[in-house]
Amino acid sequence: MRLPLQHAPPAALPPRMRCEYLSRLARAAQGLPLGPAAELLASARSRGRHGNALQWHLGLDGHDARVEPDWEGRIEVKLVTVWRSGTNVVCDKLKVSDLHVDPWKKLANVLFVCADRLTRTVVGHRFVHLIGDARGRLVRAWDVDPHFGEPELFVESRDSATKASPAYYVSASWLLAHVVPPDLTGVFEAPRRVARAGDAVLTVATNDAAIVCPRCGAAMRCDAAALFRRGCAEAHHGLPLPAGCGARQHVVVAHDWLATPALGTVEQQREALAGLITPAAVPRLADLISEPDDHQHE
């Protein structure tokens, strides 16, 4: 159910905020699988666990619920999940904040990080300062009917039997116009998800080598034509079928389609995607990137 906006757009434009340390972290996150940190921080059924993983990698509280922007109270951090539909990169709407929080303050300066839906790997980022057409399209939502006018900033309530949870969202069309780069690499047209718990279990295929499960060594079969055409294909796991591999959806992804990691090796990336890193051994991005003496705030 959609509700009217509660916060009018401010008359004054927001000042531009930047931080060199956050910029360094964002660049270093390219090609980073978020799955291992998500497993460390939350259960497989936890909503927003990959966003929590991103916050943790940036050195922030993985379960932050502050009213002010995430980074030093100046810059908000948002994870945008993307996937490929045909030749296009697409995404869904994105939650901005709960209804009692001013969305204009949250959106004034944002680091948007894009992650592929299938691999949960960071494939790009963009800093957005809310001015110009990006702001104008959201401002127009104040005068648009929330039900019939297709506003790009709206309030939607997810109601349960016990409570209502209204929140601000920005539309997918706004994100695709002002946030998500159209030329991202490492974005997959994911196979249809089957009704099983958790994300698909991934195996990375390299060159023409036989595909085996990296967790138990069993042979795996997939549609080679689909793997070549889409970079991924649902796979059949052969015997033996240990507990960690049973009752799971298996997907093979082509190594050449993955986003190149800015930090670490492709072997480390492959192990992370396959779930071979124990939670206790997950390296934190913020521990690997040196903090500059001057954050170059503006």
Secondary structure, 3 states (H helix, E strand, C coil): CEECCCCCCCCCCCCCCCCHHHHHHHHHCCCCECHHHHHHHCCCCCCCHHHHHHHHHCCCCCCCCCCCCCECCCEEEEEEEEEEECCEEEECCEEEEECCCCHHHHHCEEEEEEEECCCCEEEEEEEEECCHHHHHHHHHHHHCCCCCCCCCEEEEEEECCCCEEEEEEECHHHHHHHCCCCCCCCCCCCCCCCCCCCCCEEEEECCCCCCECCCCCCEEEECHHHHHHHCEEEEEECCCCCCCCCCCCEEEEEHHHCCCCCCCCHHHHHHHHCCCCCHHHCCCHHHHCCCCCCCCCC
